[in-house]
C-alpha cells in the first residue's frame, strides 16, 4: 500500500489545510494512514511538533465548541460516524475574521483538517455516535481548557448555520 496525501488549502480561511489520505479498499474493508511525520509536519512552523493525541466519543446531536487558543495546531478527523465540522477564523487582523468554513468529516470518506492556532474549532454529530480524533502540536508545555477561549455556538457575529437549533451542549458551551 502506498501512503499518499492530497493536501489543499481551505477555500475561505487561509492557513487551514484539508488532507485527504489514500485509502486501500478490499473485501475486508479499508485501511488508511492519518499521519506521516515527513508529510504533515512540513506544514508546521519551526520547532512545532505533534506531541499528543486525544479522542472524543459523542452521541447524535452533540455540539462541541467553539474553542481555540493562541498556541495549538490541531490535526483533526472523524474516525467513526459523521460530523459537521466548523472552523472559525479568530485572528483579529485577518481578512476573514469571524468568518467560518464547514467541512463534512466521516468514516466513509476519510479526511483530515489541519487547524492553526487562533482558530475556533467546533463540530456537530450527525450520526448516532461519532469518534473524533485530535492530534495536537505546540511548542513548550501543553495547556488545555483553562487557557482556551470559547465563543457561544450560536454567536450572532459568527452566525454559523448549524444542522440543529437545539444541540446537546456541555456546561462550558451553554454559558
C-alpha positions as CSV (number, residue, x, y, z in Angstrom):
1,X,0.0,0.0,0.0
2,X,1.3,3.4,-1.0
3,X,0.9,6.2,1.6
4,X,0.0,9.4,-0.2
5,X,-1.8,12.5,0.9
6,X,-3.6,15.1,-1.2
7,X,-3.0,18.4,0.6
8,X,-5.1,21.5,-0.3
9,X,-5.6,24.9,1.4
10,X,-9.2,25.6,2.5
11,X,-11.4,27.7,0.2
12,X,-12.1,30.5,2.6
13,X,-9.7,30.5,5.6
14,X,-6.0,30.8,4.7
15,X,-3.7,28.5,6.7
16,X,-6.3,25.7,7.2
17,X,-5.4,22.6,5.2
18,X,-7.6,19.7,4.1
19,X,-5.6,16.5,3.9
20,X,-7.1,13.5,2.0
21,X,-5.2,10.2,2.5
22,X,-5.0,7.4,0.0
23,X,-7.4,4.6,1.0
24,X,-6.8,1.0,0.2
25,X,-10.1,-1.0,-0.1
26,X,-10.6,-4.7,-0.4
27,X,-13.1,-7.3,0.6
28,X,-12.1,-6.9,4.3
29,X,-12.8,-3.2,4.4
30,X,-10.3,-0.3,4.1
31,X,-7.1,1.0,5.6
32,X,-5.6,4.4,5.5
33,X,-2.9,6.5,7.3
34,X,-3.9,9.5,9.3
35,X,-0.3,10.8,9.9
36,X,3.1,10.5,8.3
37,X,5.5,12.9,10.0
38,X,7.5,13.9,7.0
39,X,4.3,14.8,5.0
40,X,2.3,16.6,7.7
41,X,4.9,18.3,9.8
42,X,6.2,20.2,6.8
43,X,3.0,22.3,7.1
44,X,4.0,23.4,10.7
45,X,6.3,26.3,11.6
46,X,9.8,26.0,13.1
47,X,10.0,23.9,16.2
48,X,6.4,22.9,16.5
49,X,5.8,19.2,16.6
50,X,2.9,16.9,17.2
51,X,3.1,15.9,20.9
52,X,-0.1,14.1,21.8
53,X,-3.4,12.8,20.7
54,X,-7.0,12.9,22.1
55,X,-10.2,11.2,21.2
56,X,-13.7,12.3,21.9
57,X,-16.7,10.0,21.5
58,X,-20.0,11.8,21.2
59,X,-23.7,10.9,20.7
60,X,-26.0,12.2,18.0
61,X,-27.0,15.9,18.3
62,X,-23.9,16.8,20.4
63,X,-22.2,20.1,19.5
64,X,-18.7,20.7,20.8
65,X,-17.0,24.1,20.5
66,X,-16.4,26.9,19.5
67,X,-13.0,26.6,21.3
68,X,-9.5,27.8,20.4
69,X,-6.2,29.1,21.7
70,X,-3.1,31.0,20.5
71,X,-0.7,28.1,20.6
72,X,-2.0,24.8,19.4
73,X,-2.1,23.3,15.9
74,X,-4.7,20.6,15.6
75,X,-4.9,17.8,13.1
76,X,-8.5,16.5,13.4
77,X,-10.5,13.8,11.8
78,X,-13.6,11.7,12.3
79,X,-12.6,8.0,12.7
80,X,-16.2,6.7,13.2
81,X,-19.5,8.3,12.4
82,X,-20.4,11.6,10.6
83,X,-19.5,15.1,11.7
84,X,-20.4,18.6,10.6
85,X,-17.0,20.3,11.2
86,X,-16.7,24.1,11.5
87,X,-13.5,26.2,11.7
88,X,-13.8,29.9,12.7
89,X,-11.1,32.4,11.9
90,X,-10.4,34.3,15.1
91,X,-7.3,36.1,14.0
92,X,-8.2,39.7,14.7
93,X,-6.1,41.1,11.8
94,X,-7.3,38.5,9.2
95,X,-9.5,39.4,6.2
96,X,-11.7,36.5,7.2
97,X,-12.0,37.4,11.0
98,X,-15.1,35.7,12.5
99,X,-15.9,34.0,9.2
100,X,-16.4,30.3,9.3
101,X,-15.9,27.4,6.9
102,X,-17.7,24.0,7.2
103,X,-16.4,20.5,6.3
104,X,-18.1,17.1,6.2
105,X,-16.0,14.5,8.1
106,X,-17.0,10.9,8.2
107,X,-15.6,7.4,8.4
108,X,-16.7,6.6,4.9
109,X,-14.6,9.2,3.2
110,X,-11.5,9.9,5.3
111,X,-10.2,13.5,5.5
112,X,-8.1,15.4,8.0
113,X,-8.1,19.1,8.7
114,X,-5.0,20.9,9.9
115,X,-6.1,23.9,12.0
116,X,-3.6,26.5,13.0
117,X,-3.6,28.5,16.3
118,X,-6.1,31.4,16.7
119,X,-8.9,29.4,15.0
120,X,-12.1,28.3,16.7
121,X,-12.8,24.6,16.3
122,X,-16.4,23.2,16.6
123,X,-18.3,20.2,15.5
124,X,-21.8,18.7,15.5
125,X,-22.5,15.0,15.4
126,X,-24.9,13.9,12.7
127,X,-24.7,10.1,13.2
128,X,-25.9,8.0,16.2
129,X,-22.3,8.1,17.5
130,X,-19.0,9.5,16.3
131,X,-15.4,9.3,17.3
132,X,-13.3,12.5,16.8
133,X,-9.5,12.4,16.8
134,X,-7.3,15.4,17.7
135,X,-3.6,15.3,17.1
136,X,-2.0,18.3,18.9
137,X,1.2,20.2,18.1
138,X,2.7,23.1,20.0
139,X,5.9,24.5,21.5
140,X,6.5,24.3,25.2
141,X,4.1,23.0,27.8
142,X,0.6,21.8,27.0
143,X,-2.3,23.7,28.3
144,X,-5.9,22.8,28.0
145,X,-9.4,24.2,28.6
146,X,-8.4,26.7,31.2
147,X,-6.2,28.5,28.7
148,X,-8.6,28.3,25.8
149,X,-11.1,30.9,24.6
150,X,-14.7,30.0,23.8
151,X,-17.4,31.5,21.8
152,X,-21.1,30.6,22.1
153,X,-22.1,28.0,19.5
154,X,-24.8,30.4,18.3
155,X,-22.8,33.7,18.5
156,X,-24.7,36.2,16.4
157,X,-21.5,37.8,15.0
158,X,-20.2,34.5,13.7
159,X,-23.7,33.2,12.6
160,X,-22.9,29.6,11.9
161,X,-25.7,27.7,10.1
162,X,-25.8,24.6,12.3
163,X,-27.8,21.5,11.4
164,X,-29.9,22.0,14.6
165,X,-31.2,24.7,16.8
166,X,-31.3,22.5,19.9
167,X,-28.0,20.7,20.3
168,X,-26.7,18.8,23.4
169,X,-24.1,21.1,24.9
170,X,-21.6,20.9,27.8
171,X,-21.9,23.4,30.7
172,X,-19.0,25.3,29.2
173,X,-20.7,25.7,25.8
174,X,-24.1,26.8,27.3
175,X,-22.7,29.8,29.1
